[in-house]
Amino acid sequence: MAKGLGGSAASIVNPMQFCGGLFRSVSPISGVVITVAGAAGISPMAVVRRTALPMLVGFIVMMISSLVLI
């Protein structure tokens, strides 16, 4: 598919991998989110609401940098 689009496989796969890592911390069923919420004594949705904006900014920066650098 990458050859058909005139690009490399790395330029397609890297942003998907980075997004998966970033958005894992915004998932309310992620193990890390459940553990942190349990240790803090709050609901997992409170953790997700707190981390959503930084992850959105990280996503935008990651997409721009992957388009420029890769």
All heavy atoms as TSV, in Angstrom:
chain	resi	resn	atom	element	x	y	z
A	1	MET	N	N	0.815	-1.177	0.000
A	1	MET	CA	C	0.000	0.000	0.000
A	1	MET	C	C	0.868	1.254	0.000
A	1	MET	O	O	0.560	2.218	-0.673
A	1	MET	CB	C	-0.894	-0.013	1.236
A	1	MET	CG	C	-1.871	1.119	1.284
A	1	MET	SD	S	-3.076	0.874	2.581
A	1	MET	CE	C	-2.593	2.143	3.703
A	2	ALA	N	N	1.969	1.213	0.737
A	2	ALA	CA	C	2.850	2.369	0.801
A	2	ALA	C	C	3.492	2.643	-0.561
A	2	ALA	O	O	3.604	3.789	-0.969
A	2	ALA	CB	C	3.929	2.158	1.847
A	3	LYS	N	N	3.893	1.585	-1.262
A	3	LYS	CA	C	4.489	1.772	-2.585
A	3	LYS	C	C	3.478	2.356	-3.563
A	3	LYS	O	O	3.819	3.167	-4.404
A	3	LYS	CB	C	5.037	0.454	-3.118
A	3	LYS	CG	C	6.288	0.006	-2.429
A	3	LYS	CD	C	6.802	-1.285	-3.045
A	3	LYS	CE	C	8.017	-1.757	-2.292
A	3	LYS	NZ	N	8.536	-3.019	-2.826
A	4	GLY	N	N	2.238	1.929	-3.451
A	4	GLY	CA	C	1.185	2.460	-4.319
A	4	GLY	C	C	0.937	3.941	-4.098
A	4	GLY	O	O	0.541	4.658	-5.008
A	5	LEU	N	N	1.165	4.397	-2.880
A	5	LEU	CA	C	0.982	5.819	-2.563
A	5	LEU	C	C	2.256	6.631	-2.776
A	5	LEU	O	O	2.250	7.838	-2.588
A	5	LEU	CB	C	0.519	5.978	-1.108
A	5	LEU	CG	C	-0.863	5.411	-0.801
A	5	LEU	CD1	C	-1.128	5.463	0.694
A	5	LEU	CD2	C	-1.923	6.184	-1.556
A	6	GLY	N	N	3.339	5.956	-3.110
A	6	GLY	CA	C	4.592	6.655	-3.370
A	6	GLY	C	C	5.350	6.997	-2.097
A	6	GLY	O	O	6.134	7.930	-2.079
A	7	GLY	N	N	5.153	6.244	-1.038
A	7	GLY	CA	C	5.836	6.502	0.224
A	7	GLY	C	C	6.466	5.241	0.759
A	7	GLY	O	O	6.495	4.209	0.101
A	8	SER	N	N	6.957	5.340	1.984
A	8	SER	CA	C	7.558	4.168	2.616
A	8	SER	C	C	6.624	3.629	3.699
A	8	SER	O	O	5.756	4.346	4.192
A	8	SER	CB	C	8.907	4.540	3.241
A	8	SER	OG	O	8.714	5.418	4.326
A	9	ALA	N	N	6.841	2.395	4.043
A	9	ALA	CA	C	6.008	1.783	5.074
A	9	ALA	C	C	6.229	2.454	6.425
A	9	ALA	O	O	5.303	2.587	7.217
A	9	ALA	CB	C	6.308	0.298	5.168
A	10	ALA	N	N	7.454	2.898	6.690
A	10	ALA	CA	C	7.754	3.561	7.968
A	10	ALA	C	C	6.971	4.864	8.122
A	10	ALA	O	O	6.536	5.198	9.223
A	10	ALA	CB	C	9.244	3.842	8.074
A	11	SER	N	N	6.765	5.566	7.040
A	11	SER	CA	C	6.038	6.826	7.132
A	11	SER	C	C	4.555	6.615	7.401
A	11	SER	O	O	3.867	7.519	7.855
A	11	SER	CB	C	6.225	7.654	5.859
A	11	SER	OG	O	5.646	6.990	4.749
A	12	ILE	N	N	4.054	5.415	7.155
A	12	ILE	CA	C	2.654	5.104	7.447
A	12	ILE	C	C	2.511	4.470	8.832
A	12	ILE	O	O	1.601	4.789	9.588
A	12	ILE	CB	C	2.078	4.176	6.364
A	12	ILE	CG1	C	2.004	4.921	5.044
A	12	ILE	CG2	C	0.698	3.660	6.765
A	12	ILE	CD1	C	1.557	4.067	3.884
A	13	VAL	N	N	3.440	3.592	9.195
A	13	VAL	CA	C	3.323	2.835	10.436
A	13	VAL	C	C	3.728	3.657	11.667
A	13	VAL	O	O	3.112	3.532	12.721
A	13	VAL	CB	C	4.174	1.551	10.351
A	13	VAL	CG1	C	4.194	0.807	11.651
A	13	VAL	CG2	C	3.638	0.670	9.250
A	14	ASN	N	N	4.738	4.501	11.562
A	14	ASN	CA	C	5.208	5.255	12.723
A	14	ASN	C	C	4.132	6.132	13.353
A	14	ASN	O	O	3.961	6.085	14.570
A	14	ASN	CB	C	6.442	6.084	12.378
A	14	ASN	CG	C	7.699	5.258	12.410
A	14	ASN	OD1	O	7.746	4.211	13.032
A	14	ASN	ND2	N	8.716	5.737	11.732
A	15	PRO	N	N	3.394	6.953	12.605
A	15	PRO	CA	C	2.342	7.745	13.260
A	15	PRO	C	C	1.271	6.886	13.930
A	15	PRO	O	O	0.765	7.242	14.987
A	15	PRO	CB	C	1.735	8.568	12.119
A	15	PRO	CG	C	2.803	8.650	11.100
A	15	PRO	CD	C	3.554	7.363	11.206
A	16	MET	N	N	0.942	5.733	13.351
A	16	MET	CA	C	-0.045	4.855	13.978
A	16	MET	C	C	0.480	4.307	15.300
A	16	MET	O	O	-0.261	4.232	16.283
A	16	MET	CB	C	-0.408	3.701	13.042
A	16	MET	CG	C	-1.242	4.124	11.859
A	16	MET	SD	S	-1.913	2.749	10.920
A	16	MET	CE	C	-0.458	1.984	10.257
A	17	GLN	N	N	1.748	3.944	15.338
A	17	GLN	CA	C	2.345	3.427	16.568
A	17	GLN	C	C	2.394	4.507	17.641
A	17	GLN	O	O	2.076	4.264	18.799
A	17	GLN	CB	C	3.753	2.899	16.277
A	17	GLN	CG	C	4.470	2.373	17.481
A	17	GLN	CD	C	3.857	1.110	18.026
A	17	GLN	OE1	O	3.249	0.343	17.296
A	17	GLN	NE2	N	4.010	0.897	19.308
A	18	PHE	N	N	2.788	5.713	17.260
A	18	PHE	CA	C	2.853	6.808	18.224
A	18	PHE	C	C	1.473	7.165	18.760
A	18	PHE	O	O	1.307	7.434	19.949
A	18	PHE	CB	C	3.496	8.040	17.596
A	18	PHE	CG	C	4.954	7.869	17.263
A	18	PHE	CD1	C	5.499	8.499	16.172
A	18	PHE	CD2	C	5.785	7.070	18.034
A	18	PHE	CE1	C	6.842	8.352	15.856
A	18	PHE	CE2	C	7.118	6.909	17.725
A	18	PHE	CZ	C	7.648	7.555	16.636
A	19	CYS	N	N	0.461	7.169	17.905
A	19	CYS	CA	C	-0.912	7.461	18.340
A	19	CYS	C	C	-1.413	6.400	19.306
A	19	CYS	O	O	-2.083	6.730	20.295
A	19	CYS	CB	C	-1.854	7.539	17.149
A	19	CYS	SG	S	-1.663	9.013	16.179
A	20	GLY	N	N	-1.109	5.159	19.033
A	20	GLY	CA	C	-1.514	4.088	19.935
A	20	GLY	C	C	-0.920	4.263	21.320
A	20	GLY	O	O	-1.593	4.061	22.332
A	21	GLY	N	N	0.340	4.660	21.375
A	21	GLY	CA	C	0.982	4.903	22.668
A	21	GLY	C	C	0.417	6.107	23.389
A	21	GLY	O	O	0.217	6.085	24.607
A	22	LEU	N	N	0.142	7.162	22.652
A	22	LEU	CA	C	-0.395	8.376	23.275
A	22	LEU	C	C	-1.812	8.164	23.784
A	22	LEU	O	O	-2.139	8.532	24.912
A	22	LEU	CB	C	-0.394	9.529	22.270
A	22	LEU	CG	C	0.911	10.258	22.051
A	22	LEU	CD1	C	0.778	11.246	20.905
A	22	LEU	CD2	C	1.330	10.981	23.303
A	23	PHE	N	N	-2.658	7.594	22.978
A	23	PHE	CA	C	-4.069	7.488	23.341
A	23	PHE	C	C	-4.360	6.355	24.318
A	23	PHE	O	O	-5.463	6.267	24.832
A	23	PHE	CB	C	-4.937	7.382	22.095
A	23	PHE	CG	C	-5.037	8.681	21.360
A	23	PHE	CD1	C	-4.728	8.764	20.025
A	23	PHE	CD2	C	-5.433	9.826	22.016
A	23	PHE	CE1	C	-4.819	9.967	19.351
A	23	PHE	CE2	C	-5.529	11.035	21.355
A	23	PHE	CZ	C	-5.222	11.105	20.020
A	24	ARG	N	N	-3.369	5.524	24.593
A	24	ARG	CA	C	-3.562	4.497	25.608
A	24	ARG	C	C	-3.784	5.139	26.976
A	24	ARG	O	O	-4.533	4.631	27.802
A	24	ARG	CB	C	-2.352	3.570	25.661
A	24	ARG	CG	C	-2.539	2.367	26.538
A	24	ARG	CD	C	-1.375	1.391	26.430
A	24	ARG	NE	N	-1.265	0.890	25.069
A	24	ARG	CZ	C	-0.178	1.022	24.303
A	24	ARG	NH1	N	0.879	1.635	24.775
A	24	ARG	NH2	N	-0.133	0.526	23.091
A	25	SER	N	N	-3.166	6.285	27.213
A	25	SER	CA	C	-3.330	6.952	28.511
A	25	SER	C	C	-4.648	7.715	28.609
A	25	SER	O	O	-4.963	8.252	29.659
A	25	SER	CB	C	-2.163	7.900	28.757
A	25	SER	OG	O	-2.149	8.908	27.776
A	26	VAL	N	N	-5.424	7.781	27.544
A	26	VAL	CA	C	-6.714	8.452	27.578
A	26	VAL	C	C	-7.855	7.429	27.637
A	26	VAL	O	O	-9.007	7.792	27.807
A	26	VAL	CB	C	-6.871	9.384	26.348
A	26	VAL	CG1	C	-8.135	10.200	26.424
A	26	VAL	CG2	C	-5.693	10.334	26.251
A	27	SER	N	N	-7.533	6.163	27.566
A	27	SER	CA	C	-8.553	5.130	27.606
A	27	SER	C	C	-8.924	4.821	29.058
A	27	SER	O	O	-8.047	4.514	29.872
A	27	SER	CB	C	-8.043	3.857	26.938
A	27	SER	OG	O	-8.960	2.809	27.135
A	28	PRO	N	N	-10.217	4.894	29.395
A	28	PRO	CA	C	-10.600	4.624	30.787
A	28	PRO	C	C	-10.471	3.156	31.190
A	28	PRO	O	O	-10.563	2.835	32.361
A	28	PRO	CB	C	-12.056	5.086	30.857
A	28	PRO	CG	C	-12.539	5.060	29.463
A	28	PRO	CD	C	-11.354	5.306	28.587
A	29	ILE	N	N	-10.242	2.271	30.257
A	29	ILE	CA	C	-10.074	0.854	30.597
A	29	ILE	C	C	-8.618	0.413	30.515
A	29	ILE	O	O	-8.324	-0.774	30.618
A	29	ILE	CB	C	-10.956	-0.045	29.700
A	29	ILE	CG1	C	-10.631	0.157	28.232
A	29	ILE	CG2	C	-12.419	0.212	29.973
A	29	ILE	CD1	C	-11.294	-0.851	27.322
A	30	SER	N	N	-7.712	1.357	30.352
A	30	SER	CA	C	-6.289	1.050	30.331
A	30	SER	C	C	-5.831	0.677	31.742
A	30	SER	O	O	-6.272	1.253	32.738
A	30	SER	CB	C	-5.513	2.271	29.830
A	30	SER	OG	O	-4.131	2.077	29.980
A	31	GLY	N	N	-4.939	-0.281	31.819
A	31	GLY	CA	C	-4.452	-0.727	33.119
A	31	GLY	C	C	-3.796	0.363	33.933
A	31	GLY	O	O	-3.981	0.463	35.144
A	32	VAL	N	N	-3.018	1.206	33.273
A	32	VAL	CA	C	-2.341	2.294	33.969
A	32	VAL	C	C	-3.348	3.297	34.518
A	32	VAL	O	O	-3.221	3.753	35.652
A	32	VAL	CB	C	-1.336	2.988	33.026
A	32	VAL	CG1	C	-0.756	4.223	33.655
A	32	VAL	CG2	C	-0.243	2.025	32.626
A	33	VAL	N	N	-4.357	3.628	33.746
A	33	VAL	CA	C	-5.367	4.592	34.196
A	33	VAL	C	C	-6.136	4.029	35.382
A	33	VAL	O	O	-6.392	4.735	36.363
A	33	VAL	CB	C	-6.318	4.968	33.033
A	33	VAL	CG1	C	-7.465	5.811	33.530
A	33	VAL	CG2	C	-5.559	5.698	31.951
A	34	ILE	N	N	-6.500	2.758	35.334
A	34	ILE	CA	C	-7.227	2.141	36.441
A	34	ILE	C	C	-6.357	2.095	37.698
A	34	ILE	O	O	-6.826	2.391	38.801
A	34	ILE	CB	C	-7.708	0.730	36.042
A	34	ILE	CG1	C	-8.770	0.849	34.950
A	34	ILE	CG2	C	-8.245	-0.019	37.246
A	34	ILE	CD1	C	-9.172	-0.468	34.338
A	35	THR	N	N	-5.086	1.779	37.539
A	35	THR	CA	C	-4.174	1.723	38.683
A	35	THR	C	C	-3.982	3.094	39.313
A	35	THR	O	O	-4.041	3.243	40.537
A	35	THR	CB	C	-2.815	1.148	38.248
A	35	THR	OG1	O	-3.021	-0.135	37.662
A	35	THR	CG2	C	-1.862	1.042	39.409
A	36	VAL	N	N	-3.758	4.104	38.493
A	36	VAL	CA	C	-3.563	5.465	39.013
A	36	VAL	C	C	-4.832	5.965	39.682
A	36	VAL	O	O	-4.786	6.579	40.754
A	36	VAL	CB	C	-3.114	6.416	37.877
A	36	VAL	CG1	C	-3.166	7.858	38.312
A	36	VAL	CG2	C	-1.721	6.052	37.413
A	37	ALA	N	N	-5.976	5.709	39.071
A	37	ALA	CA	C	-7.241	6.144	39.662
A	37	ALA	C	C	-7.483	5.442	40.996
A	37	ALA	O	O	-7.949	6.073	41.959
A	37	ALA	CB	C	-8.389	5.861	38.699
A	38	GLY	N	N	-7.175	4.173	41.080
A	38	GLY	CA	C	-7.342	3.446	42.330
A	38	GLY	C	C	-6.411	3.954	43.409
A	38	GLY	O	O	-6.788	4.077	44.578
A	39	ALA	N	N	-5.165	4.257	43.049
A	39	ALA	CA	C	-4.200	4.760	44.029
A	39	ALA	C	C	-4.577	6.165	44.510
A	39	ALA	O	O	-4.356	6.502	45.673
A	39	ALA	CB	C	-2.805	4.783	43.423
A	40	ALA	N	N	-5.158	6.965	43.625
A	40	ALA	CA	C	-5.549	8.328	43.992
A	40	ALA	C	C	-6.924	8.392	44.627
A	40	ALA	O	O	-7.305	9.422	45.190
A	40	ALA	CB	C	-5.511	9.224	42.761
A	41	GLY	N	N	-7.687	7.319	44.514
A	41	GLY	CA	C	-9.021	7.283	45.087
A	41	GLY	C	C	-10.046	8.079	44.296
A	41	GLY	O	O	-10.996	8.604	44.863
A	42	ILE	N	N	-9.861	8.152	42.992
A	42	ILE	CA	C	-10.802	8.864	42.118
A	42	ILE	C	C	-11.261	7.922	41.020
A	42	ILE	O	O	-10.727	6.825	40.866
A	42	ILE	CB	C	-10.171	10.146	41.517
A	42	ILE	CG1	C	-8.911	9.801	40.721
A	42	ILE	CG2	C	-9.846	11.144	42.610
A	42	ILE	CD1	C	-8.281	10.993	40.028
A	43	SER	N	N	-12.230	8.353	40.232
A	43	SER	CA	C	-12.729	7.503	39.157
A	43	SER	C	C	-11.781	7.558	37.951
A	43	SER	O	O	-11.086	8.560	37.752
A	43	SER	CB	C	-14.124	7.955	38.719
A	43	SER	OG	O	-14.050	9.157	37.997
A	44	PRO	N	N	-11.743	6.493	37.154
A	44	PRO	CA	C	-10.902	6.512	35.948
A	44	PRO	C	C	-11.287	7.630	34.978
A	44	PRO	O	O	-10.433	8.180	34.293
A	44	PRO	CB	C	-11.126	5.138	35.330
A	44	PRO	CG	C	-11.516	4.268	36.464
A	44	PRO	CD	C	-12.293	5.155	37.392
A	45	MET	N	N	-12.566	7.988	34.922
A	45	MET	CA	C	-12.981	9.076	34.026
A	45	MET	C	C	-12.394	10.416	34.450
A	45	MET	O	O	-12.117	11.270	33.610
A	45	MET	CB	C	-14.506	9.163	33.956
A	45	MET	CG	C	-15.123	8.036	33.151
A	45	MET	SD	S	-14.439	7.863	31.491
A	45	MET	CE	C	-15.006	9.366	30.735
A	46	ALA	N	N	-12.169	10.615	35.745
A	46	ALA	CA	C	-11.531	11.846	36.207
A	46	ALA	C	C	-10.089	11.916	35.713
A	46	ALA	O	O	-9.608	12.990	35.320
A	46	ALA	CB	C	-11.590	11.934	37.729
A	47	VAL	N	N	-9.419	10.776	35.707
A	47	VAL	CA	C	-8.043	10.734	35.189
A	47	VAL	C	C	-8.044	11.002	33.687
A	47	VAL	O	O	-7.211	11.757	33.177
A	47	VAL	CB	C	-7.382	9.376	35.504
A	47	VAL	CG1	C	-6.004	9.282	34.875
A	47	VAL	CG2	C	-7.304	9.151	37.001
A	48	VAL	N	N	-9.002	10.422	32.980
A	48	VAL	CA	C	-9.095	10.622	31.532
A	48	VAL	C	C	-9.382	12.083	31.207
A	48	VAL	O	O	-8.772	12.660	30.311
A	48	VAL	CB	C	-10.176	9.690	30.927
A	48	VAL	CG1	C	-10.483	10.068	29.499
A	48	VAL	CG2	C	-9.724	8.253	31.011
A	49	ARG	N	N	-10.294	12.700	31.948
A	49	ARG	CA	C	-10.590	14.121	31.696
A	49	ARG	C	C	-9.366	14.989	31.937
A	49	ARG	O	O	-9.134	15.967	31.236
A	49	ARG	CB	C	-11.739	14.580	32.594
A	49	ARG	CG	C	-13.094	14.167	32.094
A	49	ARG	CD	C	-14.197	14.899	32.821
A	49	ARG	NE	N	-14.214	14.612	34.258
A	49	ARG	CZ	C	-14.870	13.621	34.820
A	49	ARG	NH1	N	-15.576	12.791	34.065
A	49	ARG	NH2	N	-14.838	13.442	36.128
A	50	ARG	N	N	-8.566	14.622	32.925
A	50	ARG	CA	C	-7.382	15.416	33.246
A	50	ARG	C	C	-6.279	15.245	32.192
A	50	ARG	O	O	-5.509	16.161	31.932
A	50	ARG	CB	C	-6.846	15.002	34.602
A	50	ARG	CG	C	-5.668	15.804	35.064
A	50	ARG	CD	C	-5.410	15.529	36.502
A	50	ARG	NE	N	-6.285	16.332	37.310
A	50	ARG	CZ	C	-5.857	17.288	38.131
A	50	ARG	NH1	N	-4.577	17.522	38.241
A	50	ARG	NH2	N	-6.698	17.990	38.830
A	51	THR	N	N	-6.197	14.077	31.582
A	51	THR	CA	C	-5.117	13.825	30.623
A	51	THR	C	C	-5.523	14.046	29.165
A	51	THR	O	O	-4.673	13.970	28.284
A	51	THR	CB	C	-4.599	12.385	30.755
A	51	THR	OG1	O	-5.669	11.481	30.515
A	51	THR	CG2	C	-3.984	12.144	32.108
A	52	ALA	N	N	-6.793	14.322	28.905
A	52	ALA	CA	C	-7.261	14.423	27.519
A	52	ALA	C	C	-6.621	15.597	26.778
A	52	ALA	O	O	-6.157	15.433	25.644
A	52	ALA	CB	C	-8.781	14.532	27.475
A	53	LEU	N	N	-6.585	16.764	27.375
A	53	LEU	CA	C	-6.033	17.932	26.688
A	53	LEU	C	C	-4.527	17.796	26.424
A	53	LEU	O	O	-4.084	18.039	25.297
A	53	LEU	CB	C	-6.336	19.215	27.462
A	53	LEU	CG	C	-5.894	20.504	26.785
A	53	LEU	CD1	C	-6.590	20.674	25.439
A	53	LEU	CD2	C	-6.183	21.681	27.687
A	54	PRO	N	N	-3.713	17.384	27.412
A	54	PRO	CA	C	-2.285	17.182	27.096
A	54	PRO	C	C	-2.046	16.135	26.011
A	54	PRO	O	O	-1.141	16.275	25.187
A	54	PRO	CB	C	-1.677	16.743	28.422
A	54	PRO	CG	C	-2.586	17.271	29.454
A	54	PRO	CD	C	-3.948	17.252	28.848
A	55	MET	N	N	-2.862	15.082	25.990
A	55	MET	CA	C	-2.699	14.057	24.959
A	55	MET	C	C	-3.105	14.580	23.589
A	55	MET	O	O	-2.508	14.219	22.578
A	55	MET	CB	C	-3.505	12.808	25.287
A	55	MET	CG	C	-2.972	12.024	26.449
A	55	MET	SD	S	-1.254	11.535	26.227
A	55	MET	CE	C	-0.467	12.559	27.458
A	56	LEU	N	N	-4.100	15.446	23.534
A	56	LEU	CA	C	-4.496	16.057	22.263
A	56	LEU	C	C	-3.378	16.943	21.724
A	56	LEU	O	O	-3.049	16.889	20.536
A	56	LEU	CB	C	-5.788	16.856	22.422
A	56	LEU	CG	C	-6.314	17.523	21.156
A	56	LEU	CD1	C	-6.665	16.479	20.101
A	56	LEU	CD2	C	-7.521	18.374	21.490
A	57	VAL	N	N	-2.772	17.723	22.595
A	57	VAL	CA	C	-1.633	18.557	22.181
A	57	VAL	C	C	-0.469	17.678	21.746
A	57	VAL	O	O	0.182	17.944	20.728
A	57	VAL	CB	C	-1.219	19.516	23.318
A	57	VAL	CG1	C	0.062	20.244	22.979
A	57	VAL	CG2	C	-2.334	20.511	23.617
A	58	GLY	N	N	-0.204	16.612	22.493
A	58	GLY	CA	C	0.851	15.672	22.112
A	58	GLY	C	C	0.584	15.016	20.779
A	58	GLY	O	O	1.498	14.802	19.975
A	59	PHE	N	N	-0.679	14.695	20.506
A	59	PHE	CA	C	-1.056	14.102	19.228
A	59	PHE	C	C	-0.772	15.067	18.077
A	59	PHE	O	O	-0.204	14.673	17.050
A	59	PHE	CB	C	-2.535	13.727	19.244
A	59	PHE	CG	C	-3.080	13.344	17.897
A	59	PHE	CD1	C	-2.750	12.126	17.340
A	59	PHE	CD2	C	-3.901	14.202	17.194
A	59	PHE	CE1	C	-3.241	11.766	16.096
A	59	PHE	CE2	C	-4.397	13.852	15.959
A	59	PHE	CZ	C	-4.066	12.627	15.406
A	60	ILE	N	N	-1.135	16.322	18.237
A	60	ILE	CA	C	-0.904	17.322	17.185
A	60	ILE	C	C	0.583	17.503	16.939
A	60	ILE	O	O	1.041	17.520	15.790
A	60	ILE	CB	C	-1.597	18.645	17.550
A	60	ILE	CG1	C	-3.113	18.466	17.522
A	60	ILE	CG2	C	-1.167	19.769	16.611
A	60	ILE	CD1	C	-3.892	19.614	18.111
A	61	VAL	N	N	1.363	17.622	18.014
A	61	VAL	CA	C	2.818	17.780	17.874
A	61	VAL	C	C	3.428	16.555	17.215
A	61	VAL	O	O	4.300	16.659	16.344
A	61	VAL	CB	C	3.463	18.054	19.242
A	61	VAL	CG1	C	4.972	17.949	19.192
A	61	VAL	CG2	C	3.039	19.415	19.769
A	62	MET	N	N	2.974	15.358	17.615
A	62	MET	CA	C	3.502	14.127	17.048
A	62	MET	C	C	3.193	14.028	15.560
A	62	MET	O	O	4.044	13.639	14.764
A	62	MET	CB	C	2.913	12.923	17.791
A	62	MET	CG	C	3.440	11.583	17.361
A	62	MET	SD	S	2.616	10.788	15.969
A	62	MET	CE	C	0.921	10.890	16.405
A	63	MET	N	N	1.962	14.377	15.161
A	63	MET	CA	C	1.615	14.298	13.752
A	63	MET	C	C	2.430	15.285	12.914
A	63	MET	O	O	2.922	14.935	11.846
A	63	MET	CB	C	0.117	14.559	13.564
A	63	MET	CG	C	-0.747	13.404	14.006
A	63	MET	SD	S	-0.385	11.861	13.165
A	63	MET	CE	C	-1.007	12.206	11.536
A	64	ILE	N	N	2.573	16.488	13.400
A	64	ILE	CA	C	3.364	17.489	12.669
A	64	ILE	C	C	4.819	17.056	12.569
A	64	ILE	O	O	5.419	17.109	11.489
A	64	ILE	CB	C	3.231	18.874	13.325
A	64	ILE	CG1	C	1.812	19.417	13.147
A	64	ILE	CG2	C	4.263	19.848	12.766
A	64	ILE	CD1	C	1.520	20.666	13.929
A	65	SER	N	N	5.391	16.583	13.683
A	65	SER	CA	C	6.801	16.181	13.648
A	65	SER	C	C	7.012	14.939	12.786
A	65	SER	O	O	8.031	14.831	12.112
A	65	SER	CB	C	7.328	15.971	15.060
A	65	SER	OG	O	6.661	14.908	15.684
A	66	SER	N	N	6.081	14.010	12.795
A	66	SER	CA	C	6.263	12.822	11.953
A	66	SER	C	C	6.117	13.168	10.479
A	66	SER	O	O	6.772	12.556	9.635
A	66	SER	CB	C	5.297	11.709	12.354
A	66	SER	OG	O	3.975	12.060	12.016
A	67	LEU	N	N	5.273	14.124	10.145
A	67	LEU	CA	C	5.156	14.544	8.748
A	67	LEU	C	C	6.397	15.295	8.281
A	67	LEU	O	O	6.820	15.164	7.134
A	67	LEU	CB	C	3.914	15.422	8.555
A	67	LEU	CG	C	2.580	14.684	8.665
A	67	LEU	CD1	C	1.436	15.695	8.621
A	67	LEU	CD2	C	2.416	13.678	7.563
A	68	VAL	N	N	6.994	16.058	9.176
A	68	VAL	CA	C	8.179	16.843	8.805
A	68	VAL	C	C	9.455	15.994	8.824
A	68	VAL	O	O	10.274	16.075	7.911
A	68	VAL	CB	C	8.326	18.054	9.759
A	68	VAL	CG1	C	9.655	18.757	9.567
A	68	VAL	CG2	C	7.191	19.023	9.569
A	69	LEU	N	N	9.618	15.152	9.857
A	69	LEU	CA	C	10.871	14.428	10.031
A	69	LEU	C	C	10.932	13.093	9.310
A	69	LEU	O	O	12.007	12.619	8.978
A	69	LEU	CB	C	11.132	14.205	11.520
A	69	LEU	CG	C	11.284	15.489	12.353
A	69	LEU	CD1	C	11.415	15.132	13.829
A	69	LEU	CD2	C	12.472	16.291	11.874
A	70	ILE	N	N	9.803	12.451	9.099
A	70	ILE	CA	C	9.854	11.114	8.487
A	70	ILE	C	C	9.508	11.214	7.068
A	70	ILE	O	O	9.083	11.473	6.243
A	70	ILE	CB	C	8.926	10.137	9.205
A	70	ILE	CG1	C	9.422	9.955	10.630
A	70	ILE	CG2	C	8.868	8.800	8.502
A	70	ILE	CD1	C	8.567	9.060	11.487
